[in-house]
Amino acid sequence: MRRFFVLVLLVGLSAAAEAQTPQPYAGMQTREVKSLSPSQLDDLRQGRGMGLALPAELNGYPGPAHVLELADKLSLSAQQRERMQSLFSAMKAEAIPLGEALIAQETELDRQFASRTVTPVTLAAMTQTIGGTQGALRAAHLKYHLSTLETLTPEQLQQYAKLRGYGDNVQQHEHQRRH
């Protein structure tokens, strides 16, 4: 009888624990675009990086947005500030339309699943298109990190790494200035 009681207790505790386990996708079914969170939608619409340029950022290639945020602490010259603002504006001008395209593509993918009209052929075409847009968006962000590197002095790059909390863990690259 005692074993039966212990078994019932264990099964009951197991069921209670399972009922309390959060479901990772619960609530996402009501999102505007199922595959994108509200913050991701906002980031895409605003041309924000969303971590797409981490390989550059964490290897000593700052981006124009963060350099502008730290302009005073980096002692940017007027010419450097102007260049950073130009790069930042160009990046946003390129990233925002790509972000909007990605949102439209993800919306269409979601619509086809919701309407049960998706086929293997349309799925392959849509995911290939989405992948291409994601790649173009990432490249757009990364290439402005390359241009930013060319604008800063080695001392500013070291200061940037310190201000961003990277310390000496970020590789600093010798770079040639293109004028």
C-alpha positions as CSV (number, residue, x, y, z in Angstrom):
1,M,0.0,0.0,0.0
2,R,2.9,2.3,0.8
3,R,4.4,1.8,-2.6
4,F,1.1,2.6,-4.3
5,F,0.8,5.8,-2.2
6,V,4.4,6.9,-3.2
7,L,3.6,6.1,-6.9
8,V,0.4,8.1,-6.9
9,L,2.3,11.0,-5.2
10,L,5.1,10.9,-7.8
11,V,2.7,10.8,-10.7
12,G,0.7,13.7,-9.2
13,L,3.9,15.8,-8.7
14,S,5.1,15.0,-12.1
15,A,1.8,16.1,-13.7
16,A,1.8,19.3,-11.6
17,A,5.3,20.1,-12.7
18,E,4.5,19.4,-16.3
19,A,1.4,21.7,-16.2
20,Q,3.6,24.5,-14.8
21,T,6.3,24.1,-17.5
22,P,6.1,27.2,-19.7
23,Q,5.5,26.5,-23.4
24,P,8.1,28.4,-25.4
25,Y,5.8,29.6,-28.2
26,A,2.7,30.3,-26.1
27,G,1.3,33.7,-27.1
28,M,3.3,34.0,-30.3
29,Q,0.3,32.8,-32.3
30,T,-1.3,36.3,-31.9
31,R,1.8,38.3,-33.2
32,E,1.5,40.5,-36.2
33,V,4.1,38.4,-38.0
34,K,4.5,35.1,-36.3
35,S,8.2,34.8,-36.9
36,L,9.1,38.3,-35.7
37,S,8.7,39.8,-32.3
38,P,7.3,43.3,-31.9
39,S,10.8,44.5,-31.0
40,Q,12.3,42.8,-34.1
41,L,9.6,44.5,-36.2
42,D,10.5,47.8,-34.8
43,D,14.2,47.3,-35.2
44,L,13.7,46.3,-38.9
45,R,11.5,49.3,-39.5
46,Q,14.1,51.6,-37.9
47,G,17.1,50.1,-39.6
48,R,18.7,48.9,-36.4
49,G,21.5,46.3,-36.4
50,M,19.9,43.7,-34.2
51,G,23.3,42.0,-33.7
52,L,23.7,41.4,-37.4
53,A,27.1,43.0,-37.3
54,L,28.6,41.2,-34.3
55,P,31.4,39.6,-36.2
56,A,32.6,43.1,-37.1
57,E,31.8,44.8,-33.8
58,L,33.5,42.2,-31.6
59,N,36.6,42.0,-33.8
60,G,37.5,45.6,-33.6
61,Y,35.3,47.1,-36.4
62,P,33.0,49.7,-34.8
63,G,29.8,50.7,-36.4
64,P,28.8,54.3,-37.1
65,A,25.8,54.3,-34.7
66,H,27.9,53.4,-31.7
67,V,30.7,55.7,-32.7
68,L,28.3,58.6,-32.9
69,E,26.9,57.7,-29.5
70,L,30.5,57.9,-28.1
71,A,31.6,60.8,-30.3
72,D,32.6,63.2,-27.4
73,K,34.4,60.5,-25.5
74,L,36.3,59.4,-28.6
75,S,37.2,63.1,-29.3
76,L,36.0,62.8,-32.9
77,S,37.0,65.7,-35.1
78,A,34.3,67.7,-37.0
79,Q,35.3,65.8,-40.2
80,Q,35.0,62.4,-38.4
81,R,31.6,63.3,-37.0
82,E,30.4,64.3,-40.4
83,R,31.7,61.1,-41.9
84,M,30.1,59.0,-39.2
85,Q,26.8,60.8,-39.7
86,S,27.0,60.2,-43.4
87,L,27.8,56.5,-43.0
88,F,25.0,56.2,-40.4
89,S,22.4,57.9,-42.7
90,A,23.5,55.7,-45.7
91,M,23.3,52.6,-43.6
92,K,19.8,53.4,-42.5
93,A,18.8,54.3,-46.1
94,E,19.9,50.9,-47.2
95,A,18.7,48.9,-44.1
96,I,15.2,50.2,-43.7
97,P,13.9,49.2,-47.2
98,L,15.6,45.7,-46.7
99,G,13.9,45.5,-43.3
100,E,10.5,46.4,-44.8
101,A,11.0,43.8,-47.5
102,L,11.9,41.2,-44.9
103,I,8.7,42.0,-43.0
104,A,6.6,41.7,-46.1
105,Q,8.2,38.4,-47.0
106,E,7.7,36.9,-43.6
107,T,4.1,38.2,-43.6
108,E,3.5,36.4,-46.9
109,L,5.0,33.2,-45.6
110,D,2.8,33.5,-42.5
111,R,-0.2,34.2,-44.6
112,Q,0.4,31.2,-46.8
113,F,0.7,28.9,-43.8
114,A,-2.4,30.5,-42.1
115,S,-4.5,30.0,-45.3
116,R,-3.1,26.5,-45.8
117,T,-2.0,27.5,-49.4
118,V,1.7,26.9,-48.9
119,T,3.2,24.2,-51.1
120,P,6.7,22.7,-51.3
121,V,7.4,24.9,-54.4
122,T,6.2,28.2,-52.8
123,L,7.9,27.3,-49.5
124,A,11.2,26.8,-51.3
125,A,10.9,30.0,-53.2
126,M,9.8,32.1,-50.2
127,T,12.5,30.8,-47.9
128,Q,15.2,31.4,-50.5
129,T,13.9,34.9,-51.0
130,I,13.8,35.5,-47.3
131,G,17.3,34.2,-46.9
132,G,18.6,36.5,-49.6
133,T,17.0,39.5,-48.0
134,Q,18.4,38.5,-44.6
135,G,21.9,38.2,-46.2
136,A,21.6,41.5,-47.9
137,L,20.5,43.2,-44.6
138,R,23.4,41.7,-42.7
139,A,25.9,42.7,-45.5
140,A,24.4,46.3,-45.4
141,H,25.2,46.6,-41.7
142,L,28.6,44.9,-41.9
143,K,29.9,47.0,-44.7
144,Y,29.4,50.2,-42.8
145,H,31.6,48.8,-40.0
146,L,34.4,48.5,-42.6
147,S,34.0,52.1,-43.6
148,T,33.9,53.2,-39.9
149,L,37.2,51.5,-39.3
150,E,38.9,53.5,-42.0
151,T,37.8,56.8,-40.4
152,L,39.1,56.3,-36.8
153,T,42.6,56.5,-35.5
154,P,44.2,53.5,-33.7
155,E,43.9,55.4,-30.4
156,Q,40.2,56.0,-31.0
157,L,39.7,52.3,-31.8
158,Q,41.4,51.4,-28.5
159,Q,39.3,53.9,-26.6
160,Y,36.1,52.6,-28.4
161,A,36.9,49.0,-27.3
162,K,37.4,50.2,-23.7
163,L,34.2,52.3,-23.7
164,R,32.2,49.4,-25.1
165,G,33.5,47.1,-22.4
166,Y,35.6,44.9,-24.6
167,G,38.9,45.7,-23.0
168,D,41.8,44.0,-24.7
169,N,39.7,41.1,-25.9
170,V,38.9,42.8,-29.2
171,Q,41.4,42.4,-32.0
172,Q,42.7,45.8,-33.2
173,H,43.7,45.8,-36.8
174,E,46.2,48.0,-38.5
175,H,44.4,49.7,-41.3
176,Q,45.3,51.8,-44.3
177,R,43.4,55.1,-44.7
178,R,41.8,55.7,-48.0
179,H,41.4,59.3,-48.9
